[in-house]
């Protein structure tokens, strides 16, 4: 008898977190907030964004997102759900963009 290898349990699937409902000419988009307000408060109190800007190299014109913003996005990802980097865009799509600093 072979045993199936168990898949790790995920608390929530990011693809299912952001939902969109359309009726006639109205659109309703649901976004996740989660613990982001609490995490953002700690990041603000630590002044982490300014600290990262102080020690990271200057931005160039090719970047769409500032380096400090990208690093803070990775920190928030690690604290909230530990998604792999290749799934970061899908994970971020489920959350309110302003809460992620985007």
N, C-alpha and C positions, 0 to 999 in steps of 0.2 A: 504494500500500500504506500503510495507516494503522498507526501505532505505538500500542500501548496504553500509557497512562500507568501507570507502575509505582507501586504502593502502597508506602509505607515499611514496612520489615520490622520487626515487633514481636517482641521476644525471647520474650515469653509473653503469652498472652491471659488477662487477669485472671479472666474468667468460668470458665476451665478450671482455674485454680489452686486454688480452693476446691471440694473434692469431698465428696460425702456418699454413704455406702453404708449401706443398711438391710437387715438380715436378721432375720427373726422380730421380736423385741422389742428388738434391739440396733441402735444407730446409731453409725457411725464417721464423724467429720468430719476431713478433712485440711486443714490450714492451712499457709500459707507462712511461713517465718521469714526467709529471705534474709539480707541484710546488716543487718537491723534491730538486732541486738544490738550490732554495731560502731558504727552510727550513734547509737544510744541512749547508748552509753558516751561518745562525743564530746560529745553534748548535755549529759549529766550533768556531765562534767568542765568544760565551759564555763559550767555553771550557768545555761543559757539559759532554762529554764522560770521560774526566780525573776527573772531579768533582765527577761523579757517581762512578768511580773506586776507588776513594779515600775513600768514605764513605760506600760502599757496602762490604759485607763479601767476603772473598777470594773464588775463584772458586774451585770446586772439579772436578775430572776426569769424572764424570757422565754427566756433562752438555755438550751439543753440541754447545750452543751459550752462550757467556758471559752474565752475568746478566745485565751489563750496556747496551749491545747491544740490549737485549730484551726490556729493559725499553725504550730506544730510539725508537725502532720499534713501541711500543705502543703509544709513544708521536706522532710520525709521522702519525700513523693511526688516532689518535684523530684529529689532525690538518687537515688531508686530507679528510677523509670520515666517520669516526666514525663507523667502522664495529664492530660487536660484536667479542669477543675473539674467539669464536668457528669458525668464518669465517676469522680469521686473515691469515691463510695459503693461502686460496684462494685469498684473497685481495693482499697479498704480491706477489703471483705468477704473477700478472698482471704487476708488476713494475720491473724495472731493478734492479737486486739484489745488485749491487755495490752501488747504490744510497740509498738503505735501510741499508747499512752497513753489508750485508751478504756475 
